[in-house]
Amino acid sequence: MHRLAVDSRFRHYGIGTTLVDYAIALIQDKIAANVGCRFVVTDAKIEAVSFYEKQGFILLDSEGNQHAEQRLMFLDLVSLQ
Ligand SMILES: CC(C)(COP(=O)(O)OP(=O)(O)OC[C@H]1O[C@@H](n2cnc3c(N)ncnc32)[C@H](O)[C@@H]1OP(=O)(O)O)[C@@H](O)C(=O)NCCC(=O)NCCS
């Protein structure tokens, strides 16, 4: 997932959550159903980490990631089943 953004006038209305839910539904229905696909990943800006955590993403637990400018996060599609 890359370059997710909501117009600043319309943030905190649930639009970001809806876009993530839509992307995950597309991945499950159109991609994972046809090719091997287990994880959705994103390089989250530090200020967006808690947003992605609310969507179920987990921070990669590595020392390099804890100090990275953008934090690698992943969502395990199996955990959604
Ligand atoms: C991150 C972003 C896409 C979220 O979009 P949004 O439509 O405001 O998100 P939602 O309204 O669906 O918020 C969902 C939850 O995440 C929280 N949240 C939203 N933006 C957040 C942020 N920047 N930091 C922490 N929490 C955030 C909300 O409070 C909400 O929590 P709640 O359900 O407990 O109330 C939006 O803030 C944005 O465009 N930010 C600038 C670009 C950016 O940082 N994109 C991420 C690229 S890595």
The ligand as an ORCA input file, in Angstrom:
! r2SCAN-3c Opt
* xyz 0 1
  C      -3.456      8.793      7.546
  C      -4.746      9.291      6.824
  C      -4.813      8.657      5.416
  C      -5.948      8.835      7.664
  O      -7.147      9.182      6.966
  P      -8.487      9.540      7.757
  O      -9.607      9.527      6.763
  O      -8.296     10.778      8.543
  O      -8.586      8.292      8.762
  P      -9.886      7.760      9.542
  O     -10.859      8.879      9.742
  O     -10.381      6.532      8.859
  O      -9.239      7.397     10.958
  C      -9.245      6.093     11.471
  C      -8.645      6.092     12.836
  O      -7.247      6.438     12.763
  C      -6.995      7.612     13.539
  N      -6.088      8.448     12.781
  C      -6.327      9.071     11.605
  N      -5.228      9.728     11.188
  C      -4.282      9.514     12.139
  C      -2.941      9.932     12.280
  N      -2.328     10.703     11.367
  N      -2.263      9.543     13.384
  C      -2.888      8.761     14.320
  N      -4.158      8.331     14.238
  C      -4.844      8.699     13.153
  C      -8.338      8.295     13.732
  O      -8.356      9.026     14.944
  C      -9.280      7.113     13.767
  O      -9.298      6.556     15.061
  P     -10.675      6.203     15.787
  O     -11.374      5.233     14.884
  O     -10.248      5.640     17.091
  O     -11.382      7.516     15.878
  C      -4.783     10.835      6.745
  O      -4.572     11.379      8.042
  C      -3.744     11.441      5.807
  O      -3.975     11.572      4.587
  N      -2.558     11.807      6.342
  C      -1.501     12.450      5.556
  C      -0.861     11.484      4.602
  C      -0.298     10.286      5.320
  O       0.348     10.400      6.364
  N      -0.560      9.112      4.718
  C      -0.016      7.868      5.210
  C       1.130      7.538      4.298
  S       2.213      6.384      5.044
*
